[in-house]
Amino acid sequence: MLARSAARQFVGAVLPLILVAGAGCGAAKPENAKAPSSYLVVWAGPNGGEDVSPSKRHAETAPDFVAVIDADSASASYGALLATKDVGVPGAMAHHAELRLPAGHPLFTSDFMTGQMFLVDLSDPLAPKVTARIDSVAGYHRPHSFARLANGNVLVAMQNGNGTQPGDPGALVELDPAGRVLRSSSAADPAFPNARIRPNGIELLPAIDRMVTTSMPMDDEVTADVVQIWRMSDLKLLHTLPVPQLPGRTGMIMPYDTRVLADGRTAMLDTYYCGFYRVSGIESDKPQLDLVHVLHEPKDEACAVAVIVGHYWVVPVASGRSIVSMDVTDAAHPVEVSRLRSDSTFYPHWLSVDPASDRIVVGSADGGEPRVLIARLDRATGKLSWDARFRDAGSSRLGVNLDRPELRHGSASHVMGHAALFGPAAKP
């Protein structure tokens, strides 16, 4: 894992979780699920520990892998491991994947530290296949997040350049469905000379031909606290917006991710330090970033991969050991509705929604037990609750533990997962 201070141990590095582009193209539509998902797909890899260098981990540890878990709540084996497939090369930091399982295409996944990306065919979830490996992208490295466009192409947020430009800014890179590079666009902005811009999250707003990216480091590097607005149709960078400080605080803000609201024109931003902002006027010449809410509990830090469900914004809070739902009907005045606590060893980090049920998968940040939990969201009231049935057989604890011998692939290293998404609606 990358070196970091204790206060920032939850930054999106390798974190256990269930896993859940083209000119003029809109965002890809999620799979049209008419029934609740039957599978959870895990993108995971070895955890060599804090003191093991990335290069040593890559040389000596097991490969990254996908694992498929039974997510059919009517099944007697609900929560059981059904299938696993490794990528065939040693891993260093299994990290993000796409946020939704793409229909008709392999899933894009990444190993952040090796810089490799893998395409995984999950058309038969019980027999996953690795169809391609991308070892590098010319001019950029450290792939982070993915966003699928309507024509099947994929955008990748690359956090770093090749070291030749001051600040070493990253980029957006467009790949075709087979992983071939089509074009790229640097995150460098002349209005922010030498800025260390590290593209982190990507959110698409196809209704207005825009996309929004955040900038946040994966280690203790001090980077630019900015949000960037791009034109989807040609990957042109249009605006770089500094994120306002939280009242009474100084230091890094670390904008983590944005999520678009139902109007298709407004986005909500959460920062690592649990400040929440509305991004409005995105299609205009003067987009605006306004602080609209701050979580007030003293231990609320490490807000990360959130979801929008109807008019509720649900956010994981790792250090607060909780997930929080907020009513954003009035995006300028979010109202906290429900707070769901986990136990002392589970640090919520990643959320992903089952589009045809009330379930949200919850993955844990590094530093806690590598379990995956399922929460339920009442879409009428915003109230959160745990799915008590989703657990290991014979266990009294919520969730499914990923750190088990059969997932270590012969390595002494423990398992840590990261990206999480629900799989197909029906079993083949």
C-alpha positions as CSV (number, residue, x, y, z in Angstrom):
1,M,0.0,0.0,0.0
2,L,1.1,3.5,-0.5
3,A,2.7,5.3,2.5
4,R,0.3,7.6,4.3
5,S,-0.3,9.2,7.6
6,A,-2.7,7.6,10.1
7,A,-5.1,10.4,9.6
8,R,-5.4,9.5,6.0
9,Q,-5.2,5.7,6.1
10,F,-8.6,5.5,4.5
11,V,-7.7,7.3,1.2
12,G,-8.9,5.2,-1.7
13,A,-6.1,2.8,-1.9
14,V,-6.8,-0.9,-1.9
15,L,-10.0,-1.3,0.0
16,P,-12.2,-4.4,0.4
17,L,-15.4,-4.1,-1.5
18,I,-17.7,-5.9,-3.7
19,L,-17.3,-4.9,-7.2
20,V,-20.0,-4.1,-8.3
21,A,-15.9,6.7,-24.7
22,G,-16.5,8.6,-28.4
23,A,-17.4,12.0,-29.9
24,G,-21.0,13.1,-29.4
25,C,-21.8,10.1,-27.2
26,G,-23.9,10.0,-24.0
27,A,-23.4,8.0,-20.9
28,A,-24.0,4.3,-21.1
29,K,-27.3,3.2,-19.7
30,P,-27.2,0.7,-16.8
31,E,-28.4,-2.8,-17.6
32,N,-32.2,-3.0,-17.6
33,A,-32.6,-5.2,-14.6
34,K,-36.2,-6.4,-14.1
35,A,-35.3,-8.5,-11.1
36,P,-32.9,-8.0,-8.2
37,S,-29.3,-8.9,-9.1
38,S,-28.2,-12.5,-8.5
39,Y,-24.5,-11.9,-8.2
40,L,-21.9,-9.6,-6.7
41,V,-18.6,-9.4,-8.6
42,V,-15.4,-8.7,-6.5
43,W,-12.3,-7.1,-7.9
44,A,-9.6,-7.9,-5.4
45,G,-5.9,-8.7,-4.9
46,P,-3.2,-9.5,-2.4
47,N,-2.4,-7.3,0.6
48,G,1.3,-7.5,1.4
49,G,1.0,-5.1,4.3
50,E,2.0,-1.5,4.9
51,D,5.7,-2.2,5.0
52,V,5.9,-4.1,1.7
53,S,7.1,-1.9,-1.2
54,P,4.8,-1.9,-4.3
55,S,7.7,-3.3,-6.4
56,K,8.3,-6.1,-4.0
57,R,4.6,-6.9,-3.8
58,H,4.4,-7.0,-7.5
59,A,7.3,-9.4,-7.7
60,E,6.3,-11.7,-4.8
61,T,2.6,-11.7,-4.3
62,A,-0.4,-13.4,-5.9
63,P,-2.3,-12.0,-8.8
64,D,-5.3,-9.8,-8.7
65,F,-8.6,-11.6,-9.3
66,V,-12.4,-11.4,-9.7
67,A,-14.6,-13.3,-7.3
68,V,-18.3,-13.9,-7.8
69,I,-20.7,-14.1,-4.7
70,D,-24.3,-15.3,-4.6
71,A,-26.5,-12.2,-4.2
72,D,-29.8,-13.9,-4.8
73,S,-31.6,-13.2,-1.6
74,A,-33.9,-16.1,-2.1
75,S,-31.1,-18.5,-2.4
76,A,-30.1,-20.9,0.3
77,S,-26.5,-20.1,-0.5
78,Y,-26.9,-16.3,-0.2
79,G,-23.5,-14.8,0.4
80,A,-21.6,-17.9,-0.7
81,L,-18.5,-17.7,-3.0
82,L,-19.5,-19.1,-6.4
83,A,-16.5,-18.5,-8.7
84,T,-13.1,-16.9,-8.9
85,K,-10.6,-16.1,-11.7
86,D,-7.2,-14.6,-11.4
87,V,-5.5,-12.3,-14.0
88,G,-2.4,-14.4,-14.3
89,V,0.2,-11.8,-13.2
90,P,1.2,-10.6,-9.7
91,G,-0.8,-7.7,-8.4
92,A,0.2,-4.7,-6.4
93,M,-3.0,-2.7,-5.8
94,A,-6.3,-4.0,-7.2
95,H,-8.3,-0.8,-7.4
96,H,-11.2,0.6,-9.3
97,A,-13.5,-0.9,-11.9
98,E,-16.5,0.5,-13.7
99,L,-19.4,1.5,-11.5
100,R,-21.9,-0.7,-13.3
101,L,-21.7,-4.0,-15.1
102,P,-21.7,-3.2,-18.8
103,A,-24.1,-5.0,-21.0
104,G,-22.4,-6.8,-23.9
105,H,-18.9,-5.8,-23.1
106,P,-16.1,-6.9,-20.7
107,L,-15.7,-5.0,-17.5
108,F,-12.7,-2.7,-17.1
109,T,-10.6,-3.0,-13.9
110,S,-7.3,-1.6,-12.8
111,D,-4.3,-2.3,-10.7
112,F,-3.3,1.2,-9.7
113,M,0.3,0.6,-8.7
114,T,1.4,-1.6,-11.6
115,G,-0.6,0.7,-14.0
116,Q,-2.2,-2.3,-15.7
117,M,-5.8,-2.6,-16.7
118,F,-7.7,-5.9,-17.2
119,L,-10.9,-6.6,-19.2
120,V,-13.1,-9.3,-17.6
121,D,-15.9,-11.0,-19.4
122,L,-18.7,-11.7,-17.0
123,S,-21.3,-12.8,-19.5
124,D,-21.4,-16.1,-17.6
125,P,-20.8,-15.0,-14.0
126,L,-20.0,-18.5,-13.0
127,A,-17.1,-18.7,-15.5
128,P,-15.5,-15.2,-15.6
129,K,-12.7,-14.8,-18.2
130,V,-9.9,-12.2,-18.6
131,T,-10.0,-11.2,-22.2
132,A,-7.3,-8.5,-22.4
133,R,-4.6,-6.8,-20.4
134,I,-3.4,-3.2,-21.0
135,D,0.1,-2.8,-19.6
136,S,0.4,0.9,-20.1
137,V,-1.0,4.0,-21.8
138,A,1.6,6.2,-23.6
139,G,2.2,9.5,-21.7
140,Y,0.2,8.6,-18.6
141,H,0.1,6.1,-15.7
142,R,-1.8,5.1,-12.6
143,P,-5.3,4.4,-13.9
144,H,-8.0,5.3,-11.3
145,S,-11.7,5.5,-12.3
146,F,-13.7,4.5,-15.3
147,A,-16.8,5.8,-17.1
148,R,-18.6,3.9,-19.9
149,L,-20.0,6.0,-22.8
150,A,-23.1,5.1,-24.8
151,N,-21.1,3.7,-27.8
152,G,-19.3,1.3,-25.6
153,N,-16.0,3.2,-25.3
154,V,-14.5,3.8,-21.9
155,L,-13.0,6.9,-20.3
156,V,-10.2,6.3,-17.8
157,A,-9.0,8.9,-15.3
158,M,-5.2,8.6,-15.3
159,Q,-3.7,10.3,-12.2
160,N,-0.2,11.0,-13.4
161,G,1.6,12.0,-16.6
162,N,5.1,10.8,-17.6
163,G,6.9,13.3,-15.4
164,T,8.0,15.7,-18.1
165,Q,5.5,18.5,-17.2
166,P,5.6,20.5,-14.0
167,G,3.1,19.2,-11.5
168,D,2.9,15.9,-13.5
169,P,-0.8,16.4,-14.2
170,G,-2.9,13.4,-15.2
171,A,-5.5,13.1,-18.0
172,L,-8.6,11.5,-19.4
173,V,-8.0,8.7,-21.8
174,E,-10.6,7.2,-24.1
175,L,-10.3,3.5,-24.9
176,D,-12.5,1.4,-27.3
177,P,-14.3,-1.6,-25.8
178,A,-11.3,-3.9,-26.6
179,G,-9.0,-1.6,-24.7
180,R,-7.3,0.2,-27.6
181,V,-6.4,3.9,-26.9
182,L,-8.3,6.3,-29.1
183,R,-7.4,9.7,-27.7
184,S,-6.4,11.5,-24.5
185,S,-6.8,15.0,-23.0
186,S,-4.5,16.4,-20.3
187,A,-5.8,17.8,-17.0
188,A,-3.2,20.5,-17.1
189,D,-4.8,24.0,-17.1
190,P,-2.7,27.2,-17.9
191,A,-4.7,29.0,-15.3
192,F,-3.2,26.7,-12.7
193,P,0.4,26.5,-13.6
194,N,2.4,23.6,-12.1
195,A,-0.7,22.3,-10.3
196,R,-0.6,18.7,-9.3
197,I,-3.9,17.7,-10.7
198,R,-4.7,14.0,-10.1
199,P,-8.0,13.0,-11.8
200,N,-9.9,10.8,-9.4
201,G,-13.6,10.4,-10.2
202,I,-15.5,10.8,-13.4
203,E,-19.2,11.7,-13.7
204,L,-21.0,12.0,-17.0
205,L,-23.8,14.5,-17.8
206,P,-24.7,13.5,-21.3
207,A,-27.9,15.7,-21.4
208,I,-25.6,18.8,-21.5
209,D,-22.5,17.2,-23.1
210,R,-20.4,17.6,-20.0
211,M,-18.5,15.6,-17.5
212,V,-17.0,16.4,-14.1
213,T,-13.8,15.1,-12.6
214,T,-12.3,15.5,-9.2
215,S,-8.6,15.7,-8.1
216,M,-7.3,13.8,-5.2
217,P,-4.0,11.9,-4.4
218,M,-3.7,8.3,-3.6
219,D,-1.0,8.9,-1.0
220,D,0.3,11.8,1.2
221,E,1.2,14.0,-1.8
222,V,-0.2,17.6,-1.6
223,T,-2.2,18.1,-4.7
224,A,-4.6,20.6,-6.3
225,D,-8.0,20.8,-4.6
226,V,-10.0,21.3,-7.8
227,V,-13.0,20.1,-9.8
228,Q,-12.8,20.1,-13.6
229,I,-15.5,20.4,-16.2
230,W,-15.0,18.9,-19.6
231,R,-17.0,18.6,-22.8
232,M,-17.9,15.0,-23.4
233,S,-18.0,15.1,-27.2
234,D,-14.3,16.0,-27.7
235,L,-12.7,15.7,-24.2
236,K,-12.0,19.4,-24.1
237,L,-11.2,20.8,-20.7
238,L,-13.4,23.8,-20.1
239,H,-13.1,24.9,-16.5
240,T,-11.0,24.2,-13.4
241,L,-12.7,25.2,-10.2
242,P,-10.9,25.5,-6.8
243,V,-12.9,23.9,-4.0
244,P,-13.7,26.4,-1.2
245,Q,-12.3,25.6,2.2
246,L,-14.6,24.3,5.0
247,P,-15.4,27.0,7.6
248,G,-12.9,27.0,10.4
249,R,-10.5,24.5,8.7
250,T,-7.3,24.8,6.8
251,G,-5.3,22.2,4.9
252,M,-6.2,19.8,2.1
253,I,-9.8,19.4,1.0
254,M,-9.4,16.4,-1.2
255,P,-12.5,16.4,-3.5
256,Y,-13.3,12.7,-3.9
257,D,-16.2,12.2,-6.2
258,T,-19.3,13.7,-7.8
259,R,-22.7,12.3,-8.6
260,V,-25.3,13.8,-11.0
261,L,-28.8,14.6,-9.8
262,A,-32.0,13.6,-11.6
263,D,-32.1,16.9,-13.5
264,G,-29.0,15.8,-15.4
265,R,-27.5,19.3,-15.0
266,T,-26.5,19.5,-11.4
267,A,-23.9,17.4,-9.5
268,M,-23.1,16.8,-5.8
269,L,-19.5,16.6,-4.7
270,D,-18.2,14.9,-1.5
271,T,-14.7,15.5,-0.2
272,Y,-12.5,13.1,1.8
273,Y,-13.0,15.4,4.8
274,C,-16.8,15.2,4.5
275,G,-17.6,18.6,3.1
276,F,-20.4,18.5,0.6
277,Y,-20.8,20.9,-2.4
278,R,-23.3,21.6,-5.1
279,V,-21.9,21.9,-8.7
280,S,-24.3,24.0,-10.7
281,G,-24.3,25.9,-14.0
282,I,-22.1,23.2,-15.4
283,E,-23.1,23.9,-19.0
284,S,-22.6,27.6,-18.6
285,D,-19.5,29.8,-18.9
286,K,-19.6,30.3,-15.1
287,P,-20.1,27.1,-13.3
288,Q,-20.4,27.4,-9.6
289,L,-19.2,25.3,-6.6
290,D,-21.1,26.0,-3.4
291,L,-20.6,24.4,0.1
292,V,-24.0,23.1,1.1
293,H,-23.4,20.7,4.0
294,V,-20.8,19.4,6.5
295,L,-21.1,16.2,8.6
296,H,-20.7,17.3,12.2
297,E,-19.7,14.2,14.2
298,P,-16.1,14.6,15.3
299,K,-14.8,11.4,13.7
300,D,-16.5,12.0,10.3
301,E,-13.6,11.7,7.8
302,A,-12.9,9.6,4.8
303,C,-16.1,10.1,2.8
304,A,-15.7,8.2,-0.4
305,V,-17.6,6.4,-3.1
306,A,-21.2,7.6,-2.8
307,V,-24.5,6.9,-4.7
308,I,-27.6,8.9,-5.7
309,V,-30.8,6.9,-5.3
310,G,-33.9,8.9,-6.2
311,H,-33.6,12.1,-4.2
312,Y,-31.3,10.5,-1.6
313,W,-27.5,10.9,-1.6
314,V,-25.9,8.0,0.4
315,V,-22.3,8.5,1.5
316,P,-19.9,6.1,3.3
317,V,-17.9,7.6,6.2
318,A,-15.0,5.3,7.0
319,S,-13.6,6.9,10.2
320,G,-17.2,7.5,11.4
321,R,-17.9,3.8,10.8
322,S,-21.2,4.6,9.2
323,I,-23.1,5.4,6.0
324,V,-25.3,8.4,5.8
325,S,-28.3,9.2,3.7
326,M,-29.2,12.8,2.8
327,D,-32.3,14.2,1.1
328,V,-31.2,16.4,-1.8
329,T,-34.6,17.3,-3.1
330,D,-33.3,20.9,-2.4
331,A,-29.7,20.4,-3.6
332,A,-28.7,23.7,-1.9
333,H,-29.9,22.4,1.5
334,P,-29.2,18.7,1.9
335,V,-30.9,17.2,5.0
336,E,-29.4,14.2,6.8
337,V,-32.1,11.5,7.1
338,S,-30.5,8.4,8.4
339,R,-27.2,7.2,9.7
340,L,-26.4,3.5,9.8
341,R,-23.5,2.3,12.1
342,S,-21.2,-0.6,11.4
343,D,-19.1,-2.4,14.1
344,S,-15.7,-1.2,15.3
345,T,-13.7,-3.2,12.8
346,F,-15.6,-2.3,9.6
347,Y,-14.9,1.0,7.8
348,P,-17.4,1.8,5.0
349,H,-15.8,3.1,1.9
350,W,-17.5,2.1,-1.4
351,L,-21.2,2.0,-2.2
352,S,-22.9,0.5,-5.3
353,V,-26.7,0.1,-5.9
354,D,-28.7,-2.9,-7.1
355,P,-30.9,-1.0,-9.7
356,A,-33.8,-3.4,-9.2
357,S,-34.0,-3.6,-5.4
358,D,-33.4,-1.5,-2.3
359,R,-29.9,-3.0,-1.7
360,I,-26.7,-1.1,-1.6
361,V,-23.4,-3.0,-1.3
362,V,-21.0,-1.6,1.2
363,G,-17.3,-2.2,1.1
364,S,-14.7,-1.5,3.7
365,A,-11.7,0.8,3.7
366,D,-8.2,-0.5,4.3
367,G,-7.4,-0.7,8.0
368,G,-10.6,-2.6,8.8
369,E,-11.7,-6.1,8.3
370,P,-12.1,-7.1,4.6
371,R,-15.8,-7.7,4.8
372,V,-18.6,-6.8,2.4
373,L,-22.0,-5.8,3.8
374,I,-25.3,-5.1,2.2
375,A,-27.5,-2.2,3.4
376,R,-31.1,-1.5,2.4
377,L,-32.5,1.9,1.6
378,D,-36.2,2.7,2.0
379,R,-36.6,4.7,-1.2
380,A,-39.7,6.5,0.3
381,T,-38.1,7.6,3.5
382,G,-34.4,7.4,3.1
383,K,-34.0,5.2,6.1
384,L,-31.0,2.8,6.1
385,S,-30.8,-0.7,7.6
386,W,-28.5,-3.7,7.4
387,D,-29.4,-6.9,5.4
388,A,-28.9,-9.3,8.3
389,R,-29.1,-12.4,6.1
390,F,-26.1,-11.5,4.0
391,R,-23.3,-13.1,6.0
392,D,-20.9,-16.1,6.0
393,A,-22.5,-19.4,6.8
394,G,-22.4,-20.0,10.5
395,S,-21.2,-16.5,11.3
396,S,-22.8,-14.2,13.9
397,R,-21.3,-11.1,12.1
398,L,-22.8,-9.2,9.3
399,G,-21.3,-9.5,5.8
400,V,-19.0,-11.7,3.8
401,N,-15.3,-11.9,4.7
402,L,-13.0,-11.8,1.6
403,D,-9.8,-12.9,3.4
404,R,-10.0,-16.6,3.1
405,P,-7.4,-19.2,2.0
406,E,-9.1,-20.0,-1.3
407,L,-8.9,-16.3,-2.3
408,R,-5.2,-15.9,-1.5
409,H,-4.2,-18.0,-4.5
410,G,-1.3,-19.6,-2.8
411,S,0.2,-16.4,-1.4
412,A,0.9,-15.7,2.3
413,S,-0.5,-12.2,1.8
414,H,-4.0,-11.4,3.0
415,V,-6.7,-10.4,0.5
416,M,-8.0,-6.9,0.0
417,G,-10.6,-6.0,-2.5
418,H,-11.7,-2.7,-3.9
419,A,-14.3,-2.1,-6.6
420,A,-17.9,-3.4,-6.1
421,L,-20.9,-3.9,-8.3
422,F,-24.0,-6.1,-8.6
423,G,-24.0,-8.6,-11.4
424,P,-26.7,-9.8,-13.8
425,A,-30.3,-9.9,-12.6
426,A,-30.9,-13.6,-13.4
427,K,-28.8,-16.7,-13.1
428,P,-28.0,-18.3,-16.5
